[in-house]
Amino acid sequence: MLEKPRNLQLLLVELKEKIRAFPEDISLLYKLGRLLARSNIWEEAVSVYRKIIEIDPNQTSAIIELGVSLSRLGKTDDARFQLERAMEVNPNSPSVYLAFAAWHEASGNVEQQLAFLQRAAALTPERPEIRLKISEIFKKFGDTKRAAEQLQILLNTNPELEIALFSLGIINIKAGNFSEAAQQFQKIIAKNPTAHDAYLNYAICCYQMKNFHTAISYFVFALKGLKKNVQARLLLAKCYEEIHDWDRSLLILETLSDEFRKDLEINQTLAVVYEKSGEIDAASEIWNRLRSLYPEKASFFLAEAKNLLRLNKYKAAEICLKEMFVGHPGDLEGHELLGNVYELQENYTEALNEYKKTVLVKEDHLPGWCGVAKMYRFLKESREEYRALQKVLSLCPGDAESLFRFGQLEKELNLPTCIERFRQVVNLSPGSDFALEAGYYIKHWAQKAR
């Protein structure tokens, strides 16, 4: 067993010697009791506090400390008896209520703990730490409304109390009340210009309210004190992204990516900014890394495949999508994209098969039916194309291009309804190329009728 620090042992010896000389000196006994409590010598502390109470039965503090010491020894019933006794002696003592709150906390009775803390807070408005504790308990159990109410009570009497402003600001951020939160952090900054955490949270509010230029200046200042704060750096990069300052955004994101190569949000943001800035090769490399790290996310395979398509790397895009289907069979967007890949390579039969898979997954998937119709056209299967276009027009009756092609097929099939399709195209999209061609058919039909 470790020895107690030498100075505490000496103090205990000295105090006990003094008490032998002055056995009824209450101030000496209190000092001894506190020292024993600091040393976790609870049995002796109990004896000392009992001694004080024998000398003066109305010593509320001693009765409370006796209750606390008994509680530490696990004698909860005895502890409660002493605390109730202290309350009888001094019913308006905040210390009694705080001791009772601690006793209920140890017993796991949060409701009673809060009740006694609130009584103590009402008796001691000059002690903000009590209401702060109440607020933290409410937050812990998800009751942010009552947590905010406690903080507001504090701010009503002390409107510049930084810790209350900060806590209320955080509650408002989590609740999405960014304008209110910004006001709390502004008050802190006005009083304490070096409160870098307040600058950070004020910047977060500005970012959420899409005030990106203001957010940038506050993130920059916050980072003077917080230096390597990842959240501040990432959001600063996102602000630069929003104002299309790609160079500054990429400079921050590339540094973060080097530090956190496996971080999902950082690398995903970097890939997106690469895409927006036209650096498709670099974006493809990041998506490739992410899909290797997070194969459970189909979106990363799809993003890489799209970039590979932009780079005309059709085979690589095909391989990427087929790897995705191993873990994500039947992915609708994946089959549609693979259909695009085959179509661009003029492999119309394979493209048709992929588009058909999309409408098997989702019967009313319009892009899938458009792809099916288009592939049947390339494969010169007019009747199948006609059926596919019927489905397209049932889903999107106002699509001028599909209506025009539908009219052409009806004309090829010698169906008289084709003229009505061409008239619909003219009405739907006057001035378009489809309308001009449709007008030609209408004119030709009229001449033929005469």
DRENTOR-293886 format. One line per field, with one value per residue (C-alpha): residue in three letters; residue number from 1; x, y, z. Coordinates in nm, 3 decimals, decimal comma, padded with zeros to 5 digits, always signed. Each point is the difference from the previous one (the first is absolute). Layout:
<nodes>
aa	ALA_...
i	NUM_...
u	X_...
v	Y_...
w	Z_...
</nodes>
This chain:
<nodes>
aa	MET_LEU_GLU_LYS_PRO_ARG_ASN_LEU_GLN_LEU_LEU_LEU_VAL_GLU_LEU_LYS_GLU_LYS_ILE_ARG_ALA_PHE_PRO_GLU_ASP_ILE_SER_LEU_LEU_TYR_LYS_LEU_GLY_ARG_LEU_LEU_ALA_ARG_SER_ASN_ILE_TRP_GLU_GLU_ALA_VAL_SER_VAL_TYR_ARG_LYS_ILE_ILE_GLU_ILE_ASP_PRO_ASN_GLN_THR_SER_ALA_ILE_ILE_GLU_LEU_GLY_VAL_SER_LEU_SER_ARG_LEU_GLY_LYS_THR_ASP_ASP_ALA_ARG_PHE_GLN_LEU_GLU_ARG_ALA_MET_GLU_VAL_ASN_PRO_ASN_SER_PRO_SER_VAL_TYR_LEU_ALA_PHE_ALA_ALA_TRP_HIS_GLU_ALA_SER_GLY_ASN_VAL_GLU_GLN_GLN_LEU_ALA_PHE_LEU_GLN_ARG_ALA_ALA_ALA_LEU_THR_PRO_GLU_ARG_PRO_GLU_ILE_ARG_LEU_LYS_ILE_SER_GLU_ILE_PHE_LYS_LYS_PHE_GLY_ASP_THR_LYS_ARG_ALA_ALA_GLU_GLN_LEU_GLN_ILE_LEU_LEU_ASN_THR_ASN_PRO_GLU_LEU_GLU_ILE_ALA_LEU_PHE_SER_LEU_GLY_ILE_ILE_ASN_ILE_LYS_ALA_GLY_ASN_PHE_SER_GLU_ALA_ALA_GLN_GLN_PHE_GLN_LYS_ILE_ILE_ALA_LYS_ASN_PRO_THR_ALA_HIS_ASP_ALA_TYR_LEU_ASN_TYR_ALA_ILE_CYS_CYS_TYR_GLN_MET_LYS_ASN_PHE_HIS_THR_ALA_ILE_SER_TYR_PHE_VAL_PHE_ALA_LEU_LYS_GLY_LEU_LYS_LYS_ASN_VAL_GLN_ALA_ARG_LEU_LEU_LEU_ALA_LYS_CYS_TYR_GLU_GLU_ILE_HIS_ASP_TRP_ASP_ARG_SER_LEU_LEU_ILE_LEU_GLU_THR_LEU_SER_ASP_GLU_PHE_ARG_LYS_ASP_LEU_GLU_ILE_ASN_GLN_THR_LEU_ALA_VAL_VAL_TYR_GLU_LYS_SER_GLY_GLU_ILE_ASP_ALA_ALA_SER_GLU_ILE_TRP_ASN_ARG_LEU_ARG_SER_LEU_TYR_PRO_GLU_LYS_ALA_SER_PHE_PHE_LEU_ALA_GLU_ALA_LYS_ASN_LEU_LEU_ARG_LEU_ASN_LYS_TYR_LYS_ALA_ALA_GLU_ILE_CYS_LEU_LYS_GLU_MET_PHE_VAL_GLY_HIS_PRO_GLY_ASP_LEU_GLU_GLY_HIS_GLU_LEU_LEU_GLY_ASN_VAL_TYR_GLU_LEU_GLN_GLU_ASN_TYR_THR_GLU_ALA_LEU_ASN_GLU_TYR_LYS_LYS_THR_VAL_LEU_VAL_LYS_GLU_ASP_HIS_LEU_PRO_GLY_TRP_CYS_GLY_VAL_ALA_LYS_MET_TYR_ARG_PHE_LEU_LYS_GLU_SER_ARG_GLU_GLU_TYR_ARG_ALA_LEU_GLN_LYS_VAL_LEU_SER_LEU_CYS_PRO_GLY_ASP_ALA_GLU_SER_LEU_PHE_ARG_PHE_GLY_GLN_LEU_GLU_LYS_GLU_LEU_ASN_LEU_PRO_THR_CYS_ILE_GLU_ARG_PHE_ARG_GLN_VAL_VAL_ASN_LEU_SER_PRO_GLY_SER_ASP_PHE_ALA_LEU_GLU_ALA_GLY_TYR_TYR_ILE_LYS_HIS_TRP_ALA_GLN_LYS_ALA_ARG
i	1_2_3_4_5_6_7_8_9_10_11_12_13_14_15_16_17_18_19_20_21_22_23_24_25_26_27_28_29_30_31_32_33_34_35_36_37_38_39_40_41_42_43_44_45_46_47_48_49_50_51_52_53_54_55_56_57_58_59_60_61_62_63_64_65_66_67_68_69_70_71_72_73_74_75_76_77_78_79_80_81_82_83_84_85_86_87_88_89_90_91_92_93_94_95_96_97_98_99_100_101_102_103_104_105_106_107_108_109_110_111_112_113_114_115_116_117_118_119_120_121_122_123_124_125_126_127_128_129_130_131_132_133_134_135_136_137_138_139_140_141_142_143_144_145_146_147_148_149_150_151_152_153_154_155_156_157_158_159_160_161_162_163_164_165_166_167_168_169_170_171_172_173_174_175_176_177_178_179_180_181_182_183_184_185_186_187_188_189_190_191_192_193_194_195_196_197_198_199_200_201_202_203_204_205_206_207_208_209_210_211_212_213_214_215_216_217_218_219_220_221_222_223_224_225_226_227_228_229_230_231_232_233_234_235_236_237_238_239_240_241_242_243_244_245_246_247_248_249_250_251_252_253_254_255_256_257_258_259_260_261_262_263_264_265_266_267_268_269_270_271_272_273_274_275_276_277_278_279_280_281_282_283_284_285_286_287_288_289_290_291_292_293_294_295_296_297_298_299_300_301_302_303_304_305_306_307_308_309_310_311_312_313_314_315_316_317_318_319_320_321_322_323_324_325_326_327_328_329_330_331_332_333_334_335_336_337_338_339_340_341_342_343_344_345_346_347_348_349_350_351_352_353_354_355_356_357_358_359_360_361_362_363_364_365_366_367_368_369_370_371_372_373_374_375_376_377_378_379_380_381_382_383_384_385_386_387_388_389_390_391_392_393_394_395_396_397_398_399_400_401_402_403_404_405_406_407_408_409_410_411_412_413_414_415_416_417_418_419_420_421_422_423_424_425_426_427_428_429_430_431_432_433_434_435_436_437_438_439_440_441_442_443_444_445_446_447_448_449_450
u	+00,000_+00,134_+00,090_-00,186_+00,199_+00,236_-00,143_-00,356_+00,123_+00,186_-00,306_-00,216_+00,248_+00,027_-00,377_-00,062_+00,260_-00,167_-00,342_+00,134_+00,092_-00,329_-00,251_-00,305_+00,145_-00,255_+00,214_+00,286_-00,241_-00,138_+00,353_+00,070_-00,328_+00,072_+00,356_-00,121_-00,260_+00,271_+00,199_-00,310_+00,022_-00,376_-00,035_+00,211_-00,177_-00,332_+00,138_+00,125_-00,332_-00,190_+00,230_-00,085_-00,373_+00,039_+00,156_-00,261_-00,307_-00,095_+00,315_-00,176_+00,326_+00,124_-00,329_+00,020_+00,364_-00,091_-00,273_+00,245_+00,263_-00,255_-00,111_+00,361_+00,012_-00,308_-00,226_-00,273_-00,281_+00,215_+00,115_-00,357_-00,096_+00,278_-00,095_-00,364_+00,121_+00,205_-00,309_-00,198_+00,274_+00,035_-00,276_+00,134_+00,356_+00,101_+00,277_-00,262_-00,176_+00,328_+00,092_-00,343_+00,047_+00,332_-00,163_-00,278_+00,258_+00,187_-00,333_-00,076_-00,311_+00,044_-00,344_+00,068_+00,355_-00,136_-00,268_+00,257_+00,242_-00,278_-00,079_+00,368_+00,018_-00,304_+00,164_+00,341_-00,045_+00,361_+00,123_-00,045_+00,176_-00,314_-00,228_+00,276_+00,003_-00,380_+00,025_+00,265_-00,221_-00,294_+00,228_+00,134_-00,354_-00,095_-00,223_+00,167_-00,302_+00,025_+00,380_-00,032_-00,253_+00,250_+00,267_-00,241_-00,080_+00,372_+00,031_-00,298_+00,201_+00,348_-00,032_+00,377_+00,062_+00,223_-00,048_-00,382_+00,011_+00,226_-00,216_-00,318_+00,169_+00,095_-00,358_-00,132_+00,248_-00,109_-00,363_+00,071_-00,071_+00,310_-00,108_-00,066_+00,325_+00,194_-00,130_+00,131_+00,347_+00,010_-00,052_+00,291_+00,228_-00,091_+00,109_+00,286_+00,174_+00,230_-00,286_+00,101_-00,264_-00,266_+00,146_-00,013_-00,363_-00,101_+00,164_-00,194_-00,323_+00,096_+00,085_-00,336_-00,177_+00,198_+00,182_+00,324_+00,219_-00,065_+00,051_+00,341_+00,131_-00,116_+00,139_+00,335_+00,004_-00,109_+00,289_+00,249_-00,075_-00,122_+00,277_-00,060_-00,374_-00,129_-00,361_+00,099_+00,237_-00,251_-00,284_+00,234_+00,080_-00,373_-00,055_+00,264_-00,173_-00,332_+00,150_+00,181_+00,348_+00,123_+00,371_-00,040_-00,250_+00,228_+00,305_-00,174_-00,165_+00,317_+00,183_-00,282_-00,011_+00,372_-00,055_-00,320_+00,019_-00,288_-00,236_-00,323_-00,130_+00,336_+00,080_-00,356_+00,005_+00,342_-00,129_-00,302_+00,213_+00,237_-00,303_-00,130_+00,341_+00,033_+00,274_-00,177_+00,310_+00,068_-00,367_+00,001_+00,306_-00,173_-00,324_+00,209_+00,161_-00,336_-00,165_+00,294_-00,035_-00,381_-00,121_-00,336_-00,076_-00,128_+00,007_+00,382_+00,008_-00,257_+00,196_+00,321_-00,179_-00,148_+00,346_+00,147_-00,274_+00,093_+00,357_-00,125_+00,139_-00,289_+00,160_+00,114_-00,352_-00,148_+00,238_-00,077_-00,376_+00,026_+00,206_-00,278_-00,265_+00,187_-00,097_-00,300_-00,191_-00,295_+00,115_-00,230_+00,237_+00,287_-00,186_-00,106_+00,359_+00,132_-00,261_+00,150_+00,348_-00,108_-00,197_+00,305_+00,194_-00,285_-00,061_-00,376_-00,105_+00,186_-00,125_-00,357_+00,045_+00,119_-00,285_-00,246_+00,146_-00,083_-00,370_-00,001_+00,130_-00,246_-00,285_-00,066_+00,367_-00,026_+00,373_+00,005_-00,296_+00,155_+00,320_-00,192_-00,185_+00,321_+00,185_-00,288_+00,023_+00,372_-00,070_-00,276_-00,270_-00,286_-00,283_+00,198_+00,102_-00,366_-00,103_+00,281_-00,104_-00,357_+00,133_+00,216_-00,300_-00,220_+00,259_+00,078_-00,274_+00,150_+00,338_+00,017_+00,292_-00,168_-00,331_+00,172_+00,174_-00,328_-00,167_+00,277_-00,049_-00,375_+00,059_+00,236_-00,266_-00,264_-00,198_-00,221_+00,049_+00,351_-00,130_-00,147_+00,343_+00,163_-00,262_+00,067_+00,373_-00,064_-00,225_+00,236_+00,328_-00,062_+00,320_+00,199_+00,167_-00,258_-00,284_+00,154_+00,025_-00,347_-00,129_+00,150_-00,185_-00,326_+00,042_+00,085_-00,306_-00,227_+00,130_-00,051_-00,357_-00,084
v	+00,000_+00,345_+00,236_+00,329_+00,309_+00,094_+00,353_-00,136_-00,243_+00,278_+00,225_-00,278_-00,057_+00,372_+00,051_-00,296_+00,132_+00,342_-00,158_-00,196_+00,335_+00,165_-00,289_+00,226_+00,240_-00,036_+00,177_-00,249_-00,292_+00,129_+00,024_-00,355_-00,128_+00,163_-00,134_-00,352_+00,030_+00,113_-00,308_-00,226_-00,103_-00,004_-00,196_+00,253_+00,288_-00,137_-00,003_+00,359_+00,134_-00,188_+00,168_+00,345_-00,075_-00,113_+00,334_+00,199_-00,191_+00,293_-00,015_-00,053_-00,029_-00,279_-00,190_+00,031_-00,114_-00,291_-00,100_+00,027_-00,207_-00,270_-00,005_-00,056_-00,297_-00,143_+00,064_+00,164_-00,023_+00,152_+00,268_+00,091_+00,017_+00,254_+00,210_+00,009_+00,101_+00,284_+00,118_+00,012_+00,206_+00,239_-00,040_+00,289_-00,124_-00,042_-00,234_-00,246_-00,002_-00,046_-00,290_-00,157_+00,046_-00,186_-00,274_-00,046_+00,006_-00,286_-00,184_+00,056_+00,207_+00,279_+00,152_+00,058_+00,112_+00,272_+00,099_+00,062_+00,175_+00,238_+00,082_+00,072_+00,217_+00,202_+00,067_+00,097_+00,201_+00,117_-00,356_-00,056_-00,336_-00,157_+00,096_-00,095_-00,346_-00,020_+00,100_-00,266_-00,269_+00,102_-00,008_-00,342_-00,139_+00,180_+00,269_+00,294_+00,225_-00,007_+00,013_+00,325_+00,136_-00,042_+00,183_+00,279_+00,046_+00,051_+00,245_+00,203_+00,100_-00,022_+00,065_-00,021_-00,335_-00,161_-00,363_+00,037_+00,185_-00,268_-00,289_+00,165_+00,067_-00,367_-00,107_+00,237_-00,130_-00,359_+00,108_+00,177_+00,345_+00,154_+00,363_-00,022_-00,191_+00,264_+00,268_-00,193_-00,044_+00,365_+00,107_-00,218_+00,137_+00,361_-00,059_-00,242_+00,056_-00,300_-00,251_-00,210_-00,266_+00,271_+00,119_-00,359_-00,049_+00,342_-00,097_-00,328_+00,199_+00,225_-00,307_-00,162_+00,327_+00,005_+00,321_-00,146_+00,312_+00,090_-00,362_-00,003_+00,295_-00,152_-00,346_+00,161_+00,183_-00,311_-00,195_+00,253_-00,143_-00,348_-00,060_-00,356_-00,021_-00,242_+00,118_+00,365_-00,088_-00,225_+00,254_+00,277_-00,212_-00,050_+00,377_+00,055_-00,272_+00,183_+00,324_-00,195_+00,077_-00,345_+00,068_+00,095_-00,279_-00,262_+00,125_-00,064_-00,327_-00,150_+00,073_-00,156_-00,301_-00,059_+00,008_-00,209_-00,231_-00,215_+00,278_-00,033_+00,359_+00,164_-00,219_+00,008_+00,380_+00,004_-00,223_+00,224_+00,315_-00,169_-00,073_+00,356_+00,143_-00,229_-00,224_-00,323_-00,222_+00,110_-00,046_-00,352_-00,088_+00,111_-00,187_-00,309_+00,032_+00,049_-00,300_-00,212_+00,127_-00,010_-00,276_+00,006_+00,340_-00,048_+00,378_-00,003_-00,260_+00,202_+00,325_-00,164_-00,158_+00,340_+00,159_-00,286_+00,059_+00,368_-00,113_-00,239_-00,295_-00,228_-00,332_+00,130_+00,134_-00,339_-00,183_+00,247_-00,052_-00,378_+00,005_+00,207_-00,257_-00,264_+00,182_+00,192_-00,223_+00,163_+00,359_+00,200_+00,290_-00,242_-00,194_+00,326_+00,123_-00,330_+00,033_+00,341_-00,156_-00,268_+00,252_+00,227_-00,302_-00,074_-00,335_+00,047_-00,353_+00,014_+00,355_-00,120_-00,278_+00,250_+00,245_-00,290_-00,084_+00,351_-00,040_-00,341_+00,167_+00,291_-00,042_+00,373_+00,103_+00,250_+00,020_-00,380_-00,010_+00,282_-00,205_-00,312_+00,189_+00,158_-00,334_-00,165_+00,290_-00,062_-00,371_+00,083_-00,185_+00,241_-00,186_-00,047_+00,366_+00,093_-00,196_+00,157_+00,349_-00,070_-00,056_+00,314_+00,213_-00,153_+00,120_+00,334_+00,097_+00,344_-00,120_+00,159_-00,211_-00,329_+00,118_+00,091_-00,339_-00,171_+00,183_-00,110_-00,364_+00,025_+00,142_-00,292_-00,239_+00,182_+00,104_+00,308_+00,125_+00,121_+00,338_+00,065_-00,070_+00,256_+00,262_-00,064_+00,055_+00,335_+00,110_-00,124_+00,134_+00,272_+00,117_-00,312_-00,224_-00,267_+00,246_+00,104_-00,362_-00,076_+00,299_-00,145_-00,329_+00,186_+00,205_-00,311_-00,180_+00,294_+00,006_-00,375_+00,033_+00,253
w	+00,000_-00,094_+00,283_+00,027_-00,089_+00,280_+00,040_+00,055_+00,263_+00,179_-00,011_+00,146_+00,281_+00,077_-00,002_+00,228_+00,245_+00,002_+00,052_+00,299_+00,147_-00,102_-00,033_-00,047_-00,257_-00,280_-00,262_+00,060_-00,020_-00,331_-00,141_+00,109_-00,147_-00,339_-00,003_+00,079_-00,280_-00,245_+00,102_-00,040_+00,367_+00,034_+00,327_+00,191_-00,178_+00,128_+00,359_-00,031_-00,130_+00,273_+00,252_-00,143_+00,020_+00,364_+00,080_-00,200_-00,126_-00,226_-00,215_-00,335_-00,194_+00,227_-00,033_-00,379_-00,010_+00,227_-00,248_-00,292_+00,182_+00,088_-00,364_-00,107_+00,234_-00,170_+00,300_-00,209_+00,254_+00,276_-00,245_-00,090_+00,369_+00,064_-00,305_+00,109_+00,346_-00,158_-00,186_+00,326_+00,164_-00,295_-00,261_-00,212_-00,033_-00,368_+00,117_+00,126_-00,336_-00,185_+00,230_-00,056_-00,377_+00,019_+00,210_-00,260_-00,282_+00,169_+00,030_-00,370_+00,066_-00,256_+00,056_+00,372_-00,072_-00,228_+00,251_+00,275_-00,237_-00,107_+00,363_+00,063_-00,314_+00,109_+00,339_-00,148_-00,323_+00,042_-00,069_-00,377_+00,013_+00,151_-00,289_-00,244_+00,155_-00,029_-00,365_-00,066_+00,156_-00,220_-00,306_+00,096_-00,010_-00,322_+00,150_-00,175_+00,047_+00,380_-00,021_-00,197_+00,250_+00,285_-00,199_-00,084_+00,370_+00,062_-00,290_+00,122_+00,307_-00,155_-00,376_-00,061_+00,174_-00,264_+00,094_-00,009_-00,334_-00,145_+00,121_-00,126_-00,334_-00,038_+00,083_-00,268_-00,258_+00,065_-00,028_-00,330_+00,146_-00,159_+00,016_+00,376_+00,056_-00,192_+00,238_+00,302_-00,152_-00,110_+00,362_+00,111_-00,274_+00,087_+00,359_-00,064_-00,338_+00,060_+00,042_-00,302_+00,071_-00,022_-00,332_-00,128_+00,097_-00,132_-00,330_+00,000_+00,038_-00,293_-00,209_+00,075_-00,089_-00,331_+00,093_-00,132_-00,024_+00,364_+00,104_-00,170_+00,200_+00,330_-00,080_-00,082_+00,333_+00,191_-00,151_+00,139_+00,341_-00,085_-00,258_-00,123_+00,074_-00,265_+00,003_-00,051_-00,286_-00,176_+00,024_-00,116_-00,308_-00,057_+00,021_-00,269_-00,204_+00,029_-00,135_-00,276_+00,133_-00,102_+00,063_+00,367_+00,058_-00,155_+00,188_+00,333_-00,105_-00,144_+00,326_+00,201_-00,231_+00,051_+00,377_-00,003_-00,299_+00,121_+00,106_-00,196_+00,010_-00,072_-00,300_-00,135_+00,012_-00,170_-00,282_-00,056_-00,012_-00,247_-00,219_+00,024_-00,086_-00,302_+00,143_-00,095_+00,018_+00,357_+00,094_-00,146_+00,209_+00,322_-00,081_-00,072_+00,344_+00,169_-00,164_+00,112_+00,356_+00,009_-00,236_+00,178_-00,163_-00,354_-00,056_-00,010_-00,279_-00,193_+00,045_-00,125_-00,297_-00,100_+00,009_-00,202_-00,258_-00,019_-00,067_-00,273_+00,199_-00,087_+00,089_+00,339_+00,068_-00,095_+00,237_+00,281_-00,035_-00,020_+00,322_+00,158_-00,095_+00,204_+00,320_-00,135_-00,242_-00,173_+00,058_-00,230_-00,071_-00,052_-00,272_-00,166_+00,003_-00,136_-00,275_-00,082_-00,010_-00,249_-00,205_-00,037_-00,122_-00,246_+00,167_-00,028_+00,095_+00,333_+00,058_-00,062_+00,258_+00,263_-00,065_+00,025_+00,342_+00,122_-00,082_+00,164_+00,317_-00,034_-00,247_-00,048_-00,039_-00,285_-00,096_-00,021_-00,241_-00,207_-00,022_-00,100_-00,277_-00,124_-00,019_-00,189_-00,248_-00,050_-00,037_-00,255_+00,194_-00,070_+00,167_+00,324_-00,011_-00,048_+00,311_+00,204_-00,112_+00,104_+00,352_-00,019_-00,101_+00,269_+00,253_-00,168_-00,250_-00,060_-00,134_-00,348_-00,122_+00,092_-00,150_-00,325_-00,024_+00,091_-00,289_-00,237_+00,102_-00,043_-00,349_-00,079_+00,127_-00,210_+00,308_-00,064_+00,357_-00,091_-00,120_+00,345_+00,158_-00,228_+00,090_+00,371_-00,058_-00,169_+00,287_+00,271_-00,138_-00,260_-00,169_+00,090_-00,261_+00,083_-00,065_-00,333_-00,114_+00,132_-00,196_-00,315_+00,057_+00,066_-00,318_-00,201_+00,143_-00,092_-00,359_-00,025_+00,131_-00,273
</nodes>
